[in-house]
Each structure stands twice: as structure tokens, then as C-alpha cells.
Amino acid sequence: MIRVDQIWLAVEPLDMRAGSDTAMARVVKMFGAARPHHAYLFANRRGNRMKVLVHDGIGVWLAARRLNKGRFIWPGEGLATELALTPEQLQALVLGLPWQRLGEHGVITIL
């Protein structure tokens, strides 16, 4: 099993033809470095494909997911260049659910 301690979502789209070297270059450009046991998520411009790059401390893993219907719920460009996600938010994102409402963003403090 691959250990993932931190999950990062890149807001800017990535060309899904990109391989591990191109994805790694994007990670270094956007996040400053590829840290061990961190996962970096990218989507294409249409939002129906996602790639995940994981640095396991020895090498890198690159996985892809494509939706036949619908789109991944991705934040719009210009808001931030990257976002940290919780494991629960990642699970919701992969399923196409509103992951932004999980965690602190979904807390109700005023009635």
C-alpha cells in the first residue's frame, strides 16, 4: 500500500497526455518540491479526467481516472494555485460529490 500523508489539488488544468516527468515538473513549479508521501491531483480542462502523482520516498507513481459521464468537481482557476485536501475530501472528489462541503467548510456555526 502506498502511504499518503498529505493530498494537494492543483487548480490549473494539466494536459492528460503528460507523463510522470511532465507531471513532476508541474508539481515542482506549483508546489516548490515533490515531498515524500504527498499526493498531487490534476484535472484536464474539461474536468472529466484526473491524474494523481504520488512520491513514495523512493520513486513516483502516476495514476489516471476518467469519467464516462459527468465531471469532477474542481475549483475554478484564479482562486488559488493549490489546495490541501483531507482523505475524506479526496474520496468525495473521486466519486464526483461536493467535496468542498466536507470538513471545516461544512461546519454550521450560526442558526
C-alpha atoms as an extended CHARMM CRD file, in Angstrom:
* protein
*
       111  EXT
         1         1  MET       CA              0.0000000000        0.0000000000        0.0000000000  PROA      1               0.0000000000
         2         2  ILE       CA              1.2400000000        3.4890000000       -0.8290000000  PROA      2               0.0000000000
         3         3  ARG       CA              1.4080000000        5.8030000000        2.1970000000  PROA      3               0.0000000000
         4         4  VAL       CA             -0.0730000000        9.2620000000        1.6030000000  PROA      4               0.0000000000
         5         5  ASP       CA              0.2350000000       11.8060000000        4.4220000000  PROA      5               0.0000000000
         6         6  GLN       CA             -0.8480000000       14.9260000000        2.5310000000  PROA      6               0.0000000000
         7         7  ILE       CA             -3.0670000000       15.4580000000       -0.5230000000  PROA      7               0.0000000000
         8         8  TRP       CA             -2.7210000000       18.5140000000       -2.7410000000  PROA      8               0.0000000000
         9         9  LEU       CA             -5.0650000000       19.6050000000       -5.5080000000  PROA      9               0.0000000000
        10        10  ALA       CA             -3.6360000000       21.6920000000       -8.3530000000  PROA      10              0.0000000000
        11        11  VAL       CA             -6.2080000000       24.1530000000       -9.6670000000  PROA      11              0.0000000000
        12        12  GLU       CA             -4.6720000000       24.7650000000      -13.1080000000  PROA      12              0.0000000000
        13        13  PRO       CA             -5.5090000000       22.0740000000      -15.7070000000  PROA      13              0.0000000000
        14        14  LEU       CA             -2.9160000000       19.5680000000      -16.8930000000  PROA      14              0.0000000000
        15        15  ASP       CA             -2.6920000000       18.0470000000      -20.3610000000  PROA      15              0.0000000000
        16        16  MET       CA             -3.6220000000       14.4030000000      -19.7850000000  PROA      16              0.0000000000
        17        17  ARG       CA             -1.0160000000       13.2840000000      -22.3340000000  PROA      17              0.0000000000
        18        18  ALA       CA              1.5820000000       14.3400000000      -19.7450000000  PROA      18              0.0000000000
        19        19  GLY       CA              3.7120000000       11.5730000000      -18.3170000000  PROA      19              0.0000000000
        20        20  SER       CA              5.3680000000       11.3240000000      -14.9380000000  PROA      20              0.0000000000
        21        21  ASP       CA              8.2410000000       13.6850000000      -15.8400000000  PROA      21              0.0000000000
        22        22  THR       CA              5.9010000000       16.4460000000      -17.0540000000  PROA      22              0.0000000000
        23        23  ALA       CA              3.6040000000       15.9950000000      -14.0480000000  PROA      23              0.0000000000
        24        24  MET       CA              6.6270000000       16.0890000000      -11.7170000000  PROA      24              0.0000000000
        25        25  ALA       CA              7.8470000000       19.3030000000      -13.3530000000  PROA      25              0.0000000000
        26        26  ARG       CA              4.3900000000       20.8390000000      -12.7750000000  PROA      26              0.0000000000
        27        27  VAL       CA              4.4710000000       19.7520000000       -9.1100000000  PROA      27              0.0000000000
        28        28  VAL       CA              7.8820000000       21.3540000000       -8.5840000000  PROA      28              0.0000000000
        29        29  LYS       CA              6.7460000000       24.5430000000      -10.3540000000  PROA      29              0.0000000000
        30        30  MET       CA              3.4720000000       24.8690000000       -8.4210000000  PROA      30              0.0000000000
        31        31  PHE       CA              4.3570000000       23.4290000000       -5.0030000000  PROA      31              0.0000000000
        32        32  GLY       CA              8.0920000000       24.1430000000       -4.8430000000  PROA      32              0.0000000000
        33        33  ALA       CA              9.0590000000       20.4720000000       -4.4190000000  PROA      33              0.0000000000
        34        34  ALA       CA              7.6400000000       16.9720000000       -4.5560000000  PROA      34              0.0000000000
        35        35  ARG       CA              7.6360000000       15.7950000000       -0.9540000000  PROA      35              0.0000000000
        36        36  PRO       CA              7.7090000000       12.1260000000        0.0750000000  PROA      36              0.0000000000
        37        37  HSD       CA              4.3200000000       10.6260000000        0.9250000000  PROA      37              0.0000000000
        38        38  HSD       CA              2.4350000000       13.5120000000       -0.6870000000  PROA      38              0.0000000000
        39        39  ALA       CA             -0.1450000000       13.0910000000       -3.4720000000  PROA      39              0.0000000000
        40        40  TYR       CA             -0.7340000000       15.7520000000       -6.1330000000  PROA      40              0.0000000000
        41        41  LEU       CA             -4.0130000000       15.8060000000       -8.0920000000  PROA      41              0.0000000000
        42        42  PHE       CA             -4.5320000000       17.3260000000      -11.5390000000  PROA      42              0.0000000000
        43        43  ALA       CA             -7.5440000000       17.5010000000      -13.8560000000  PROA      43              0.0000000000
        44        44  ASN       CA             -7.8570000000       18.2610000000      -17.5420000000  PROA      44              0.0000000000
        45        45  ARG       CA             -9.5730000000       21.4090000000      -18.8000000000  PROA      45              0.0000000000
        46        46  ARG       CA            -12.9430000000       19.6520000000      -19.3270000000  PROA      46              0.0000000000
        47        47  GLY       CA            -12.8350000000       18.1190000000      -15.8510000000  PROA      47              0.0000000000
        48        48  ASN       CA            -13.6100000000       14.5450000000      -16.8810000000  PROA      48              0.0000000000
        49        49  ARG       CA            -10.0850000000       13.1810000000      -16.3510000000  PROA      49              0.0000000000
        50        50  MET       CA             -7.8140000000       13.2640000000      -13.3240000000  PROA      50              0.0000000000
        51        51  LYS       CA             -4.1960000000       12.2750000000      -12.7130000000  PROA      51              0.0000000000
        52        52  VAL       CA             -2.6140000000       11.6540000000       -9.3270000000  PROA      52              0.0000000000
        53        53  LEU       CA              1.1350000000       11.7780000000       -8.8000000000  PROA      53              0.0000000000
        54        54  VAL       CA              2.4130000000       10.2530000000       -5.5440000000  PROA      54              0.0000000000
        55        55  HSD       CA              6.0130000000       10.4420000000       -4.3350000000  PROA      55              0.0000000000
        56        56  ASP       CA              6.5460000000        7.3780000000       -2.1260000000  PROA      56              0.0000000000
        57        57  GLY       CA             10.0180000000        8.3730000000       -0.9070000000  PROA      57              0.0000000000
        58        58  ILE       CA             11.8090000000        6.1680000000       -3.4660000000  PROA      58              0.0000000000
        59        59  GLY       CA             10.0750000000        6.9170000000       -6.7630000000  PROA      59              0.0000000000
        60        60  VAL       CA              6.8480000000        8.2900000000       -8.1560000000  PROA      60              0.0000000000
        61        61  TRP       CA              3.5060000000        6.7360000000       -9.0340000000  PROA      61              0.0000000000
        62        62  LEU       CA              1.2150000000        8.2450000000      -11.6560000000  PROA      62              0.0000000000
        63        63  ALA       CA             -2.4060000000        7.0910000000      -11.8180000000  PROA      63              0.0000000000
        64        64  ALA       CA             -5.2400000000        8.2730000000      -14.0390000000  PROA      64              0.0000000000
        65        65  ARG       CA             -9.0410000000        8.2000000000      -13.7570000000  PROA      65              0.0000000000
        66        66  ARG       CA            -11.5560000000        9.0040000000      -16.4820000000  PROA      66              0.0000000000
        67        67  LEU       CA            -15.2770000000        9.5760000000      -16.0320000000  PROA      67              0.0000000000
        68        68  ASN       CA            -17.5500000000        8.3180000000      -18.8100000000  PROA      68              0.0000000000
        69        69  LYS       CA            -20.3030000000       10.7100000000      -17.6810000000  PROA      69              0.0000000000
        70        70  GLY       CA            -20.1480000000       13.9260000000      -15.7130000000  PROA      70              0.0000000000
        71        71  ARG       CA            -17.1750000000       15.8720000000      -14.4080000000  PROA      71              0.0000000000
        72        72  PHE       CA            -15.0300000000       16.0750000000      -11.3360000000  PROA      72              0.0000000000
        73        73  ILE       CA            -15.9550000000       18.9980000000       -9.1000000000  PROA      73              0.0000000000
        74        74  TRP       CA            -12.8390000000       21.1460000000       -9.4430000000  PROA      74              0.0000000000
        75        75  PRO       CA            -12.2750000000       24.6590000000       -8.0900000000  PROA      75              0.0000000000
        76        76  GLY       CA            -12.1530000000       27.4420000000      -10.6560000000  PROA      76              0.0000000000
        77        77  GLU       CA             -8.8960000000       28.8990000000      -11.8620000000  PROA      77              0.0000000000
        78        78  GLY       CA             -7.7480000000       32.1420000000      -10.2780000000  PROA      78              0.0000000000
        79        79  LEU       CA             -8.8940000000       31.2770000000       -6.7490000000  PROA      79              0.0000000000
        80        80  ALA       CA             -5.6790000000       29.6190000000       -5.5700000000  PROA      80              0.0000000000
        81        81  THR       CA             -2.9560000000       27.6570000000       -7.2840000000  PROA      81              0.0000000000
        82        82  GLU       CA             -3.2290000000       24.6950000000       -4.9200000000  PROA      82              0.0000000000
        83        83  LEU       CA             -5.4260000000       23.3580000000       -2.1240000000  PROA      83              0.0000000000
        84        84  ALA       CA             -4.8180000000       20.7980000000        0.6230000000  PROA      84              0.0000000000
        85        85  LEU       CA             -7.4350000000       18.0390000000        0.8680000000  PROA      85              0.0000000000
        86        86  THR       CA             -8.3330000000       15.5870000000        3.6060000000  PROA      86              0.0000000000
        87        87  PRO       CA             -8.6690000000       11.8690000000        2.7890000000  PROA      87              0.0000000000
        88        88  GLU       CA            -12.4510000000       12.2280000000        3.0970000000  PROA      88              0.0000000000
        89        89  GLN       CA            -12.4660000000       15.1110000000        0.6070000000  PROA      89              0.0000000000
        90        90  LEU       CA            -10.3800000000       13.0150000000       -1.8150000000  PROA      90              0.0000000000
        91        91  GLN       CA            -12.8700000000       10.1470000000       -1.5940000000  PROA      91              0.0000000000
        92        92  ALA       CA            -15.7510000000       12.5390000000       -2.3120000000  PROA      92              0.0000000000
        93        93  LEU       CA            -13.8640000000       14.1760000000       -5.1980000000  PROA      93              0.0000000000
        94        94  VAL       CA            -13.1640000000       10.8170000000       -6.8470000000  PROA      94              0.0000000000
        95        95  LEU       CA            -16.8600000000        9.9190000000       -6.5750000000  PROA      95              0.0000000000
        96        96  GLY       CA            -17.9430000000       13.2890000000       -8.0220000000  PROA      96              0.0000000000
        97        97  LEU       CA            -19.5240000000       14.5240000000       -4.7770000000  PROA      97              0.0000000000
        98        98  PRO       CA            -19.2920000000       18.1080000000       -3.4160000000  PROA      98              0.0000000000
        99        99  TRP       CA            -16.0170000000       17.6130000000       -1.5140000000  PROA      99              0.0000000000
       100       100  GLN       CA            -15.7730000000       21.3240000000       -0.6090000000  PROA      100             0.0000000000
       101       101  ARG       CA            -18.5980000000       20.8590000000        1.9180000000  PROA      101             0.0000000000
       102       102  LEU       CA            -16.6910000000       18.2940000000        3.9810000000  PROA      102             0.0000000000
       103       103  GLY       CA            -14.5280000000       19.2190000000        6.9500000000  PROA      103             0.0000000000
       104       104  GLU       CA            -14.3470000000       22.7780000000        8.2710000000  PROA      104             0.0000000000
       105       105  HSD       CA            -16.1760000000       24.2120000000        5.2490000000  PROA      105             0.0000000000
       106       106  GLY       CA            -19.3270000000       22.2620000000        6.1460000000  PROA      106             0.0000000000
       107       107  VAL       CA            -19.4970000000       23.3660000000        9.7870000000  PROA      107             0.0000000000
       108       108  ILE       CA            -22.6090000000       25.3660000000       10.7490000000  PROA      108             0.0000000000
       109       109  THR       CA            -21.8880000000       27.9370000000       13.4500000000  PROA      109             0.0000000000
       110       110  ILE       CA            -24.8740000000       30.2970000000       13.2410000000  PROA      110             0.0000000000
       111       111  LEU       CA            -28.5740000000       29.4240000000       13.3730000000  PROA      111             0.0000000000
